[in-house]
Amino acid sequence: MGGTDGTCYTPGMERRFSPKPPWLKVRAPGGDTYHGLKKTLRKLDLYTVCEEARCPNVGECWREGTATVMLLGDVCTRGCRFCAVNTGNPRGAVDPREPEHVARAIASMGLTYVVMTMVNRDDLLDGGAGQVAATVERLKELRSDILIETLVGDFRGHMSSVDTVVDAAPHVFAHNIEVVRSQTRAIRDARCGYDQTLEVLRHAKERAPERLTKSSIMVGIGETDEEVLTCMRDLRDAGVDIVTLGQYLRPSPKHAAVDRFVTPETFEAYRKEGQAMGFAYVASGPLVRSSYKAAEVFVRSVLLGPEADDAEAERMVAERVERARTEAARVQREHGTTDLTEAHLASRLVADRRDEDGSFVPADRLLRR
C-alpha cells in the first residue's frame, strides 16, 4: 500500500522515520549522581546495559542507585528479532576473572540495587549459570546491604542451571517472557519457548518461595490487549510476583517493526488489571523496561507494600542510597577496586575450579557439545 509521500508500508506497521508519540519523549539524563556514577563506571572499565541499550530511564534509575550489568560477554548464541545484542558462537569463551572484577566494581559504587543480566550462552554446559552465581555470591560477601536481581535466560529448560542461580540467593530471580504466546515463534529465537519460560519461573519460585520472581512483557509488537492480559494471568499462575510492561521500540530496520504505539491510558489499564490478579507490583508504562526503577519497586513491593505513600517510598530509597555510599567507601578502603593482582585472582580461581572430590575440573566439562 502506498503512502502519500511515495513510500510503501503495511497497514499498522511503523514507518522507519515516522515521529514517535509525545509520551515517548524524555529529558536527557543528568545531575551529579548520574555523572559521578558514569565516571566511576568508565574508571572501572565496566559497561552497563543501561547505556548500551540506550535505556530512556537511565537518569531516573541511576539517581536511585540502580544499574544493570551484563555478564558473560556481549555475544549471544540466540537471535531474537527484537534484540540488538550481537549473535554468534562464543565457543565456550569465559573470563574466569569476571565474578571477582564485577563484584568489586559494583561493591565500590554507591549502588543500592544491581541487576545482573546475561547473554544466552548455549555453548556452555550450564548455560553460564555458574558464572552468574559466583558473581552474586562474591558481591554479597563484599556488600551485604546491596539488593541483587538476576535477569537470566532460560538455560534451555535445564532446571539444574536454574537451581544454581536461585541457590546463590539473589533477592529477585527474573526471566522475561518478552511477548505474548501468539508472537513467540515470530519474535523470539526458536530455542526459546512461551511454556518453557513459564516453567523456569515456576521452578524458581518453588525452589525459593520466600524470594521474588519477576518477568517482563513488551507490547506494540503484534499482540492484542486481551492477549496481554492472558499473558499476565499465565505469569501470575506461575507464581511471578512482579511484572513490568513497556512499549517495544525497534532497534534498527532489520528488527521486527512496531505494530502500534500503546497509549498511557492502556498501560494504566494493564496496571490495574495486574493488581487485581494479585501481583505484588506492576510497573506499566510506555517507557518502562524490565529493570525500571527496580530499587523503588523492591521497596514498594517488599519493604513497604505496593500501597506505600510516595513520600515514604522516596525517603526509604534516599536512605538506602546514603547507606550504599557509606558501604561503597568502606569497600574501597578495605579491598580497593583496580588492584587485583594475578596471584590473588589465581588463588581464587584455583579454589573455585576444584570438583567435590578436591580435584580440578577439566575445562572440557564447561562446554556444551
C-alpha positions as CSV (number, residue, x, y, z in Angstrom):
1,M,0.0,0.0,0.0
2,G,1.5,3.4,-1.0
3,G,1.7,6.3,1.3
4,T,1.1,9.9,0.4
5,D,4.8,10.6,0.5
6,G,5.5,7.8,-2.1
7,T,6.7,5.3,0.5
8,C,5.4,1.7,0.7
9,Y,4.3,0.2,4.0
10,T,2.0,-2.4,5.5
11,P,-1.1,-1.0,7.4
12,G,-0.4,-0.8,11.1
13,M,3.4,-1.1,10.6
14,E,5.7,1.7,11.9
15,R,7.4,3.7,9.2
16,R,11.1,3.9,9.6
17,F,11.2,7.7,10.1
18,S,7.8,8.4,11.5
19,P,7.7,10.6,14.6
20,K,7.0,8.9,17.9
21,P,4.1,9.9,20.1
22,P,4.9,12.7,22.6
23,W,4.6,10.4,25.6
24,L,7.8,8.6,24.4
25,K,10.0,11.6,24.8
26,V,12.2,12.0,27.9
27,R,14.7,14.5,29.2
28,A,18.4,13.8,28.7
29,P,19.9,12.2,31.8
30,G,22.0,14.5,34.1
31,G,22.8,15.5,37.6
32,D,25.7,14.9,40.0
33,T,24.8,11.4,40.9
34,Y,24.4,10.4,37.2
35,H,27.7,11.9,36.1
36,G,29.5,10.6,39.1
37,L,28.3,7.1,38.5
38,K,29.2,7.3,34.8
39,K,32.7,8.5,35.6
40,T,33.2,5.6,38.1
41,L,31.9,3.0,35.5
42,R,34.5,4.2,33.0
43,K,37.3,4.2,35.5
44,L,36.5,0.5,36.3
45,D,36.0,-0.4,32.6
46,L,32.5,-1.6,33.4
47,Y,29.7,-1.0,30.9
48,T,26.1,-1.2,31.8
49,V,23.1,-2.4,29.8
50,C,21.5,0.9,30.8
51,E,24.0,2.7,28.4
52,E,24.5,0.0,25.8
53,A,20.7,-0.3,25.2
54,R,20.2,3.5,25.5
55,C,17.5,3.0,28.1
56,P,15.3,6.1,28.4
57,N,15.2,5.6,32.2
58,V,18.9,5.6,32.9
59,G,18.8,9.0,34.6
60,E,16.0,8.0,37.0
61,C,17.4,4.6,37.9
62,W,21.0,5.9,38.4
63,R,19.7,8.6,40.7
64,E,18.1,5.9,42.8
65,G,21.3,3.8,42.8
66,T,20.1,1.1,40.4
67,A,22.2,-0.2,37.4
68,T,22.2,-3.2,35.1
69,V,25.4,-5.0,34.2
70,M,25.8,-7.8,31.6
71,L,27.8,-10.9,32.3
72,L,29.4,-13.5,30.1
73,G,30.4,-11.2,27.2
74,D,28.4,-9.4,24.5
75,V,27.8,-12.3,22.0
76,C,24.5,-14.1,22.4
77,T,24.0,-17.6,21.0
78,R,20.4,-16.7,20.0
79,G,18.9,-14.3,17.6
80,C,15.6,-12.8,18.7
81,R,14.0,-10.3,16.3
82,F,13.6,-7.6,19.0
83,C,17.1,-7.6,20.4
84,A,20.2,-5.7,19.2
85,V,22.8,-7.8,21.0
86,N,25.4,-9.4,18.8
87,T,24.6,-13.0,17.8
88,G,27.2,-15.7,17.3
89,N,29.1,-18.6,18.8
90,P,31.5,-17.6,21.7
91,R,32.9,-21.2,21.5
92,G,33.0,-21.6,25.3
93,A,34.9,-18.4,26.0
94,V,34.5,-17.3,29.6
95,D,36.5,-14.8,31.6
96,P,37.3,-16.5,34.9
97,R,38.2,-13.1,36.4
98,E,34.7,-11.7,35.8
99,P,33.0,-12.6,39.0
100,E,35.7,-11.0,41.1
101,H,36.1,-8.0,38.9
102,V,32.4,-7.2,38.5
103,A,31.7,-7.8,42.2
104,R,34.5,-5.5,43.3
105,A,33.5,-2.9,40.8
106,I,29.8,-2.9,41.8
107,A,30.6,-3.0,45.5
108,S,32.8,0.1,45.2
109,M,30.0,2.1,43.7
110,G,27.1,3.7,45.6
111,L,24.5,1.3,44.3
112,T,21.5,0.1,46.3
113,Y,20.3,-2.3,43.7
114,V,22.1,-4.1,40.8
115,V,20.6,-6.2,38.1
116,M,22.9,-8.9,36.7
117,T,21.8,-9.9,33.3
118,M,23.4,-12.1,30.7
119,V,23.5,-13.1,27.1
120,N,22.3,-16.6,26.3
121,R,25.2,-19.0,26.4
122,D,24.0,-22.3,24.8
123,D,27.7,-23.1,24.2
124,L,28.3,-23.7,27.9
125,L,27.3,-26.8,29.7
126,D,25.4,-24.9,32.4
127,G,24.4,-22.0,30.2
128,G,26.5,-19.7,32.2
129,A,24.6,-20.2,35.5
130,G,27.8,-20.9,37.5
131,Q,29.3,-17.6,36.4
132,V,26.2,-15.6,37.4
133,A,26.0,-17.4,40.7
134,A,29.7,-16.8,41.5
135,T,29.3,-13.1,40.8
136,V,26.2,-12.9,43.1
137,E,27.9,-14.8,45.9
138,R,31.1,-12.6,45.7
139,L,29.1,-9.4,45.7
140,K,27.2,-10.5,48.7
141,E,30.5,-11.1,50.6
142,L,31.6,-7.6,49.8
143,R,28.3,-5.7,50.3
144,S,25.5,-7.4,52.3
145,D,23.4,-4.3,52.0
146,I,23.0,-4.3,48.2
147,L,19.9,-5.8,46.6
148,I,20.6,-8.2,43.7
149,E,18.4,-9.2,40.9
150,T,19.5,-11.8,38.4
151,L,17.8,-11.4,35.0
152,V,18.8,-14.6,33.2
153,G,18.0,-16.8,30.2
154,D,16.0,-20.0,30.2
155,F,19.1,-22.3,30.2
156,R,17.3,-24.4,27.6
157,G,14.9,-25.5,30.3
158,H,17.7,-27.2,32.3
159,M,16.4,-26.7,35.9
160,S,19.7,-27.7,37.4
161,S,21.1,-24.4,36.0
162,V,18.1,-22.5,37.3
163,D,18.8,-24.0,40.7
164,T,22.4,-22.9,40.5
165,V,21.3,-19.2,40.2
166,V,18.5,-19.5,42.7
167,D,20.7,-21.1,45.3
168,A,23.1,-18.2,45.1
169,A,20.2,-16.3,46.8
170,P,19.6,-13.2,44.7
171,H,16.8,-11.1,46.1
172,V,14.9,-11.3,42.8
173,F,15.0,-14.0,40.2
174,A,13.9,-12.6,36.8
175,H,13.4,-14.2,33.4
176,N,11.5,-12.3,30.7
177,I,8.7,-13.9,28.7
178,E,9.1,-10.9,26.3
179,V,5.9,-11.3,24.2
180,V,2.5,-13.0,24.3
181,R,2.1,-16.6,23.2
182,S,1.0,-15.9,19.6
183,Q,4.1,-13.7,18.9
184,T,6.7,-16.0,20.5
185,R,7.6,-18.0,17.4
186,A,7.8,-14.9,15.2
187,I,9.8,-12.7,17.6
188,R,11.9,-14.9,19.9
189,D,14.6,-17.4,18.9
190,A,13.4,-20.9,18.1
191,R,15.2,-22.2,21.2
192,C,13.0,-20.0,23.4
193,G,9.5,-21.0,24.3
194,Y,6.5,-19.5,26.0
195,D,5.8,-22.5,28.1
196,Q,9.5,-23.1,28.8
197,T,9.7,-19.6,30.2
198,L,6.7,-20.2,32.5
199,E,8.3,-23.4,33.7
200,V,11.6,-21.7,34.5
201,L,9.7,-19.0,36.5
202,R,7.5,-21.6,38.3
203,H,10.5,-23.7,39.2
204,A,12.5,-20.8,40.6
205,K,9.5,-19.8,42.8
206,E,9.1,-23.4,44.0
207,R,12.8,-23.6,44.7
208,A,12.8,-20.4,46.9
209,P,9.2,-19.4,47.7
210,E,10.4,-16.7,50.1
211,R,12.1,-14.7,47.3
212,L,10.6,-12.7,44.5
213,T,10.3,-13.7,40.8
214,K,9.8,-11.2,38.0
215,S,9.1,-11.1,34.3
216,S,8.6,-8.5,31.6
217,I,6.3,-8.1,28.6
218,M,6.8,-5.9,25.5
219,V,3.7,-4.6,23.8
220,G,3.1,-2.9,20.4
221,I,4.7,-5.8,18.6
222,G,1.6,-7.5,17.2
223,E,-0.5,-8.6,20.2
224,T,-4.0,-7.7,21.3
225,D,-4.9,-6.2,24.7
226,E,-6.7,-9.4,25.6
227,E,-3.6,-11.4,24.8
228,V,-1.6,-9.2,27.1
229,L,-4.0,-9.9,30.0
230,T,-3.8,-13.6,29.2
231,C,0.0,-13.5,29.4
232,M,-0.2,-11.7,32.7
233,R,-2.5,-14.3,34.1
234,D,-0.2,-17.1,32.9
235,L,2.7,-15.3,34.7
236,R,0.7,-15.0,37.9
237,D,-0.3,-18.6,37.7
238,A,3.4,-19.5,37.5
239,G,3.9,-17.6,40.8
240,V,5.5,-14.5,39.4
241,D,5.4,-11.6,41.9
242,I,6.4,-8.6,39.8
243,V,5.6,-7.9,36.2
244,T,6.7,-4.9,34.0
245,L,5.1,-3.9,30.8
246,G,6.6,-1.4,28.3
247,Q,6.4,-0.2,24.7
248,Y,8.5,-2.2,22.2
249,L,10.8,0.2,20.2
250,R,12.6,-1.1,17.1
251,P,16.4,-1.1,17.5
252,S,17.0,-1.0,13.7
253,P,15.3,-1.5,10.4
254,K,16.5,-5.1,10.5
255,H,14.4,-5.9,13.6
256,A,10.7,-6.5,14.0
257,A,8.6,-3.5,13.2
258,V,6.5,-1.7,15.8
259,D,2.8,-2.6,15.2
260,R,1.3,0.1,17.4
261,F,2.1,2.7,20.0
262,V,0.2,1.7,23.1
263,T,-1.3,4.7,24.9
264,P,-0.5,5.6,28.5
265,E,-4.2,5.1,29.3
266,T,-4.0,1.5,28.1
267,F,-0.8,0.9,30.2
268,E,-2.7,2.2,33.2
269,A,-5.5,-0.3,32.5
270,Y,-2.9,-3.1,32.3
271,R,-1.5,-2.0,35.7
272,K,-4.9,-2.1,37.4
273,E,-5.7,-5.5,35.9
274,G,-2.4,-6.8,37.2
275,Q,-3.1,-5.5,40.7
276,A,-6.4,-7.3,40.6
277,M,-4.6,-10.5,39.6
278,G,-2.6,-10.4,42.8
279,F,0.9,-9.3,41.6
280,A,3.0,-7.8,44.4
281,Y,3.8,-5.0,42.0
282,V,3.0,-4.0,38.4
283,A,5.2,-1.4,36.6
284,S,3.4,-0.5,33.4
285,G,4.1,2.5,31.1
286,P,5.4,3.4,27.6
287,L,9.0,3.8,28.8
288,V,9.0,1.0,31.4
289,R,11.7,-1.6,30.9
290,S,12.4,-4.8,32.7
291,S,14.7,-3.2,35.3
292,Y,12.7,0.1,35.5
293,K,13.3,1.8,38.9
294,A,14.0,-1.6,40.4
295,A,15.1,-0.3,43.7
296,E,11.8,1.6,44.2
297,V,9.8,-1.4,43.0
298,F,11.5,-3.6,45.6
299,V,10.9,-1.0,48.4
300,R,7.2,-0.7,47.5
301,S,6.5,-4.4,46.9
302,V,8.5,-5.9,49.8
303,L,9.7,-3.3,52.4
304,L,6.7,-1.0,52.5
305,G,4.0,-2.6,50.4
306,P,2.6,-1.6,47.0
307,E,0.2,1.0,48.5
308,A,3.0,2.8,50.2
309,D,2.9,6.6,50.4
310,D,5.1,8.2,47.7
311,A,6.9,10.4,50.2
312,E,7.7,7.4,52.4
313,A,9.0,5.3,49.5
314,E,11.2,8.2,48.4
315,R,12.5,8.6,51.9
316,M,13.5,4.9,52.2
317,V,15.1,4.9,48.7
318,A,17.1,8.0,49.7
319,E,18.2,6.3,53.0
320,R,19.3,3.2,51.1
321,V,21.3,5.4,48.7
322,E,23.1,7.1,51.6
323,R,23.9,3.8,53.2
324,A,25.1,2.4,49.9
325,R,27.6,5.3,49.5
326,T,28.9,4.6,53.0
327,E,29.3,0.9,52.3
328,A,31.0,1.6,48.9
329,A,33.5,3.9,50.6
330,R,34.3,1.1,53.1
331,V,34.8,-1.4,50.3
332,Q,37.2,1.0,48.5
333,R,39.2,1.4,51.7
334,E,39.3,-2.3,52.6
335,H,39.5,-4.0,49.2
336,G,40.3,-1.5,46.6
337,T,38.8,-1.9,43.1
338,T,41.5,-1.9,40.4
339,D,44.5,-3.5,42.2
340,L,43.5,-7.2,41.6
341,T,46.9,-9.0,41.3
342,E,47.3,-12.0,39.2
343,A,48.3,-14.0,42.3
344,H,45.1,-13.1,44.1
345,L,42.9,-13.9,41.1
346,A,44.7,-17.2,40.5
347,S,44.3,-18.2,44.2
348,R,40.5,-17.6,43.9
349,L,40.3,-19.4,40.6
350,V,42.1,-22.5,42.0
351,A,39.6,-22.7,44.8
352,D,36.6,-22.1,42.6
353,R,37.7,-24.7,40.0
354,R,38.0,-27.7,42.3
355,D,35.5,-30.5,42.0
356,E,33.7,-32.0,45.0
357,D,36.5,-34.6,45.5
358,G,39.2,-31.9,45.5
359,S,40.4,-32.5,42.0
360,F,40.5,-29.8,39.3
361,V,37.5,-29.5,37.0
362,P,38.6,-30.3,33.3
363,A,38.0,-27.3,31.0
364,D,36.1,-29.5,28.5
365,R,33.4,-30.2,31.1
366,L,32.5,-26.5,30.9
367,L,31.5,-26.7,27.3
368,R,28.2,-27.9,25.8
369,R,28.9,-30.2,22.8
